[in-house]
Amino acid sequence: MKKGLATLTIGILLLIAITSLFGNQISASGITWYVKTVDSTGNVGYYTSLAFDSEGNPAISYFDYAQANLKYVHWDGTRWRGMANVTPDIVDNTIGVGTYSSLAFDSSDYPAISYYDTASYNLKYAHWNGTSWITETVDSGGDVGAYSSLAFDWTGKPGISYYDATNVHLKYARWDGTTWVGMANLTPDTVDGTNSVGTYSSLAFDSTGEPSISYCYYNNVTDASLKYVRWDGTTWRGMANLTPDTVDNTAGVGRYTSLAFDALGYAGISYYDFENGRLKYAHWSGSSWDTEVVDTDGVGEFTSLAFDPAGYAGISYHDFENQDLKYAHWSGSIWIKEIIDSSGNVGSHTSLAFDNNGNASISYYDATNGYLKYATTDPTITTPPTASFSASPIEIASGEAVTFTDLSEEATSWQWDFGDGTTPLTWHTFDRPTDGKLSHTYTTVGAYTVSLTVSNPAGSDTQTESITVYTPLKAVFSVPLEAVKGQVVTFTDSSSGEITSWTWDWGDGTTAEWTTRPPGGKFTHTYAREGIYTPSLTVTGPRGSDTTTKLIDVAPAPAWFHLWMIGAIVGGLIVIGGIVFFLIRRRLAA
């Protein structure tokens, strides 16, 4: 059996790797998951609750931590929006409301939300009436309303389970068409009045239309247990007892409960084992509660349970050890576990639901970015991506690099074309750098058009940017290593780049500047004294300047040079004297 499980695990890991190579989405266990950011304004996504309307469109209620209010968003077939706005609705803008939200749709397909008012310590209820959100207080008798869970009965009336922190009891309220009452009382019921009960409640209606609730007895981290209660038409009781059932009393269990009924009408509960850091599952067999460990090693907070159309259980939960969103699904013989999102600290405040086609979907909180996120196996729940990137710098010298930063939204694959004939670079979700940055070096002068094409199952988009690559500014010249004092020395410029001025420092205390390069790049200078000089050339252009320096040894003129100069001068004087004598005689003769 152990060998079979090991083989299955290796097969799953290989499938993950292979699917990742050829797909654009996070994949595991033969299932492709599409991960989306739903709301990124401020710090949003606490206490998410996911439900589908009758058309199979998902909706999410959640808490905006930055603004301390309740929000709602749904998929309209094209984008995520509110009921009253093209952006997510602020359902209740009273400061301090919206924690412990629970969402469900009524028989008219209108959304309703139960939630806790942390400012007034009340249980509240919001309902869309077709034109606006109507909010009301359900219970204000003390500190009540945390850990709320909402569901509609067969008659289309809402029921809510919640925690009474004042009395540390579990309570239940239902709408009778006129006011909020209990099942046994004209006011909300105290379902379990024993001490330290009622946290982490989860409500569902059984096959007879009666409410059932899973919840936690919690005295301290080790003195805790999982409990269950149901209304039998007359009283609140357990499945196995006339009083609420203790489903699992192993030390430290029972937090983050989630209740659902399978196709046979039997209750299932996912929950967290704090003492051992495990995800557990309890199921009513028809005669007793069976419990089992689903996953281990630092997992199991924020569980959410739902049954798929085939009657198999699925559980979303947080891996707090690795800060990942995980999902476990019963195959009929084993629990198949997979990581859905591992991009930072993600996966708390999960809510799981299946649509009409059996697609699994999970709403959850991204603590790294403060986002509300959504993962689904339905490829149609996605908006077309928007391509966007920055480039710096956009003008470079050949041999230098440009840094590109991806700023695209809703993308699951990226293809970069740098415009210079090099092979395009492709990213997928699993290998995109976390900062979205890359660099590319251009080696040839020219103008290039860089394009980024992003895509997802809903479409693709492209953005372009122009990059100019110029010849780098480089000062270069040649000069003889030796020269003679008084002789004209030729300096030959062979600098490259766009140059607007040439500035020479001859090294002897004199300088010169040209704005026009002479033919052949030949500049001249005469040194009046012997010595070793370090002439330098600075070339300047629109993109900067560059300087280079050389050495030249200027020697004194040799003796023959002096004799030659004297001879030249004497000879010149003789010639001039002869010309003058000739001219005088000619004038006298006239």
Residue, then its C-alpha position, 0 to 999 in steps of 0.5 A: m500500500k505504501k509503495g502504491l501511494a509513493t508511486l501515485t505521489i511521484g506520478i502526480l509530481l511528474l504530471i505537475a511538471i509536465t503540465s507546467l511546461f506546456g500550460n499557462q496555469i497552475s496545474a496538479s493531479g490532472i486538473t488545471w487551476y486558473v488563479k486570478t486577482v479579484d480585488s487589489t485596492g488597499n488590504v482586502g480579502y479577509y473573511t471571504s465567502l464564495a457562492f454561485d448564483s443560479e447561472g453558475n457565476p461566482a460571487i464573493s463577500y469579504f472584509d476590507y481591512a483598510q477601510a474596515n467595511l464589508k464588500y461584495v463582488h461577482w463575475d458577470g460573464t466578462r469581469w468582476r463587479g458589484m451589484a450596484n457598481v462596475t467596481p466591487d460594492i461597499v455593502d455596508n460602509t459603517i466603520g468596523v463591519g464585515t468580519y465573519s462574512s457568509l454569503a448565500f443566494d435566495s430563491s430570487d437569485y439575490p445575494a445575502i450576507s451575514y456578518y459581524d459588526t465589531a464596533s457595536y458587537n452585533l450580528k448584521y444581515a445585508h440583502w440585495n433587493g434588486t436595486s440596492w443593498i438593505t442592511e439590518t441588525v439581527d441580534s444586538g443582545g450582548d457581544v454577538g455575531a462573530y463566526s456567522s454562517l448563512a444559508f437559506d432553507w427550502t422556503g427561501k428564508p435565511g438562517i444564521s448560526y453565530y457566536d454569543a461571546t457574552n455568554v460563550h454560547l452557540k446561537y441561531a436566528r432565522w427569518d420567519g417573514t416578519t422578524w428574526v426568531g429561533m426554531a424554538n423561540l420567538t427570539p434567536d435560539t441559544v442552541d448550545g448553552t454549555n460553556s465555551v461553545g459556538t466559535y467556528s460555526s458552520l450552517a447547512f440544511d439537511s435533506t429534510g430542510e432542517p438546520s444543522i451546525s458544526y462548531c467548536y468547544y474551545n476552552n484553551v488550545t488543548d482543551a477543545s473539541l469538534k461538536y455538531v447539532r441539528w434541529d429534529g423538528t422539535t429540539w436541538r440535538g445530535m445525530a447520536n445523542l439527544t444532546p449535541d454530539t461531540v464528534d471529535n474530542t482529541a486534544g486541540v481539535g475543532r477550529y475552522t469547521s466547515l459543514a456540508f451534506d453528501a449525496l446520501g444526506y449524510a453530514g461531513i465536516s472539515y476541521y483543524d487539529f491545532e495540537n498536531g497541525r493537521l487537517k481532519y475530516a469527520h463523516w456521519s456513516g449512518s450510525s456513528w461519526d468517523t474521523e480521519v486525517v487528511d493532511t499533516d505537517g503544519v496545515g488545516e487552518f481556514t478549511s472549507l468543505a463542499f461536495d462535487p456533483a459526483g458526491y466526493a468531498g473537496i476541502s480548501y485549506h491553508d498550509f501555514e507552514n509553507q504559506d500556500l493555498k492547498y486543496a484536497h479531493w476525495s477520489g473514492s479511495i484516497w485523498i489527493k492533495e495539491i498546492i493551488d497557489s504558492s506565490g507568497n503568503v497565500g491561502s488563508h480565509t478560504s471558501l470553496a464551492f462547486d459550480n453547476n458543471g462541477n468546476a471547483s473554485i476557491s476564494y482566499y486572501d493573499a497576505t503578501n499583497g493584501y489582495l482578494k484572489y480566486a482560483t478555479t478549474d473553470p477556464t471561462i472565469t477570466t478577463p482578457p489580459t492587459a499587456s504593460f511593461s517599462a523599459s530603462p533606459i530606452e537609449i543605450a550604447s551598443g553592448e549595454a543592456v536594457t532592463f524591462t519590468d513586466l506590469s501586465e495584469e491578468a496574464t498567465s503567459w508572457q512572450w518577449d520579442f526584443g526586435d533584434g533577431t534574437t530568440p523570443l523569451t517566454w514566461h509561464t506562471f510557474d517561471r515568471p520572476t517574482d519581480g517581473k524583471l529581465s535584462h537584454t543586451y543589444t550589440t548592434v547599432g540601430a532602432y528596435t521595437v520591443s514587444l510583450t505579448v501576454s495571454n490567458p484563456a480569455g485572450s491576449d494583448t500586446q504592448t511595444e516600446s522603441i529602443t535606440v542603440y547608438t555607437p558608444l562615444k569613444a575618444v581615440f587618437s594617434v600621435p608620434l611617440e617622439a617629436v622635436k621642439g619647434q616642429v609641427v606635430t600631427f594628432t590624428d583623431s579616430s574617435s567614434g560616436e556622435i561628436t559635437s566638439w573636440t577639446w585638446d589639452w596639449g599637456d604644455g599648459t595650452t588647450a584648444e577646442w574645435t566644433t568641426r572635425p578637420p579633414g582626415g581628423k588631423f589636428t596640429h600643435t607645435y611644442a616650444r620646449e622639450g619635455i615629456y607631455t601627456p596630451s589628452l582628447t575629450v570628445t563631447g556629444p549629446r549623450g556624454s563625453d569621453t577622454t583619452t590620454k597619450l604620451i609624447d617625448v619632445a626632444p631639443a632640436p639637434a646641432w645640424f638642425h640649428l646649422w641648417m636653420i642658420g644657413a637657411i636664414v643667411g641664404g635667405l638674407i643673401v637672396i633678399g640682399g641680391i634682389v634689393f641691389f638689383l632693383i636699386r641699380r635698375r632704378l639708377a640706370a633709368 
